[in-house]
Amino acid sequence: MLNEEGPSPVIVVAESADVSDKAVIGDGSKIWHLAQVREQAELGVNCIVGRGAYIGTGVKMGDNCKVQNYALVYEPAELEAGVFIGPAVVLTNDTYPRAVSPDGSLKSAHDWEPVGVTIREGASIGARAVCVAPVTIGRWATVAAGAVVAKDVPDFALMVGVPAKRHGWVGKAGFPLQRSGENWVCPETGATYVEQNEILREVEA
């Protein structure tokens, strides 16, 4: 692929992947074996879709997102830039799921209104976690492996358990923050954060 500024990074699609010709795939993105990307899905630049992962119709992914093996990202999910989706994660889209109507007839796609999961910039969802729509995961939050999220998650929160509850805070580097006086500090980067009314914000250097 070429653009006006010169060569674009190559888009890699494995031969066994099923990618709709109506999907939009950003430069440098890689879609691996047995993955499926549906119609009207939009992937930003340098995204990775792992083996066997599913990206639903109209799902939007920002730049530099990673969706690991066998994760299921159902429409109308929206992932902002830098989101990490771990192996076998499920982002649901049906609040009251049923295969059949009360009269026993098989329900079709027209019999229910899908609702989505929104994941803000830099957030991470651990392996086999489930996010039950409609729900929003805040910026740079981390959902632990195996957790089930059914309520909105604040920025920088560390969510653990079933149902998921906040067990501290994480910084942009993903490490749990440590208390330092009135503030919170990242042990990896030294960045400082301030908590007020259960809302965390980074202190600008």
N, C-alpha and C positions, 0 to 999 in steps of 0.2 A: 504493500500500500504506500502511496505517496501523498504528501500534502504540499501546500505552497512553501513550507519552511524546510522541505527536504524529506528524507525517508521517515516513515512512521514505524514504531515498533510493531513487530509481526504479531498478528492474532493467531493463537494456536488452538485448534479444535481437533480433538482426538477423533479418529475415524469412527469409533463406536458411539460417539456422543450424538445426541439428537437435538440440534439447534434449529429453531424455526428461522426461515428466511425473513420473517417479519420482526425478529428480535434485533435490537441495536446493541452491538458489541464494541466496546471501546478499544482503542489501540493498546497493544501490549497485553491484552487479557488472554487467559489460558483456561480452556474448558476440557476437562479430562474424561477418561473412559467412562462410558455408560451414563454420563450426566445428561440431563434434559433441561433445555432452556426454551420456554414457551413463547407464544406470539406476544408481541408488544412489550416483552421484557426489555429493560434498558440497563446495560452494564456500563459503568464508567471505565476509565483507562486503568490498566494494570490490575484488573480483578482476576481472582482465581476461583474456579468452580471445580471442586474435587470429584473424584470417582463416585458415580452413582447419585450425585446430588440432584435436587429438583428445584428449579426456579420457575415459579408459576407465571401465568399470563399477566402481563402488565406490571410485574414486580420491578421496582426501581432500586438500583444499587449505585452508590457513589463511587468515586475513584478509590483504588487501592483496598477494596474489600476482599476478604477471604471467606469462602464457604467451603468447609471441609467435607470429607467423604460422607455420603449418604445423609446429609442434612436435607431437610424438607422446608423450603421457603415458599409458603403458599401466598397467593395473591389475596389482597392488595398490599402486601408488605412493602415497607420502604426502609432501605438501609442507607444511612448517610456515609460520608467518606470514612475510610479506615476501620470499618466494622469487621469484627472477627466472629464467625459462626463456626462452632466446633463440630466434631464428628457426630452424626446422628441427632443433631438438634432438630426440634420441630417448632415452627412458627405457625400456629393454627389460624383458621379464618372463619370458623362456624361457631357462633355462640351457643346454639341449641341444636346440635347435630342429630339428625335422624336419617335413616336410609329410606323410610317409607312415611307417607302421610297417615293421619289417623284412620283413613278408610282402607289402609293396607296397600295403596298404590305406590309404586316406586317414585321417589322424588327425583326431579331433574334439576339441572343447574338454574332453572328459572324459578324454582320454588323457594329460594332462600337468598338472602343478601349477604355476600361475604364481607367480613370486617377484618382489618389488618393489624399487624404488629409494626410499630415504628421504632427503629433503633437509631439513636442519635450518634453523632460523630465519635469515633474511637472506641465505642463500647465493645465488650466481648461477652459472648454467650458460650459457656463451657459445654463439654461433651454431654450429650443426651439430655440436656436441659430442654424444658418445654415452656414456651411463652404463649399464654392463652389470650387470644385476641378478644376485645380490643385492649391493647396495652402499649405504653410507650416506655422504652428503656432510655434513661438519660445519658448525656455525654460522658464518655470515659468510664461508665459503670462496668462492673464485672458481675456476671451471673455464674455462680459456681456450677460445676458439673453435677448433673442430676437434679437440679433445682426445678421447681415449677412456679413460674411467675404469673400471677393473676391480677396484680395491681401495678400501677405506674411506679417506675423506679427513678429516684432522683439522680442527678449528676454525681459521678464519682462513688456511688454506693456499691458496697460489696454485699451481694444477695446470696443467701444460703438456705437450703432446706425446702420442705414441702409442707405447707406453702412457703414460698421464699420470704425471708425476713432479712432486714439489714443487720449485718454483723461487722460494722466498721466501715471504713472508707478506703478507697484505692486512688492512687495518683495516675497521671497520664502514662507512666511507665508500667502500670499494672501491679505494682507492689503495694501491699497493705500499708497504709500510713500509720505513723507512730505519733503519739501525743507528745508535744513539747510545749509545756506551759499552757497558754491559751490557744495555741495553734496546733496544726497537724503538719508533719514533715515526711516527705518521701525518703526512705533510707537509701534509695538508689540514686536519685538525682539531686536531693537536697531541696527540692521545691517546697515552698510553704503554702499551706492552705488554711483558711479561716472558716469555722463553722458558726452559723447563726440560725437559730430556729430550724435546726435539722436540715439546713441547706449549706452545702460546702462550695467555696469558690477559691480559686487559686490567687495567691498574692502576686501581683506583677513585680518582676525584678526591677 
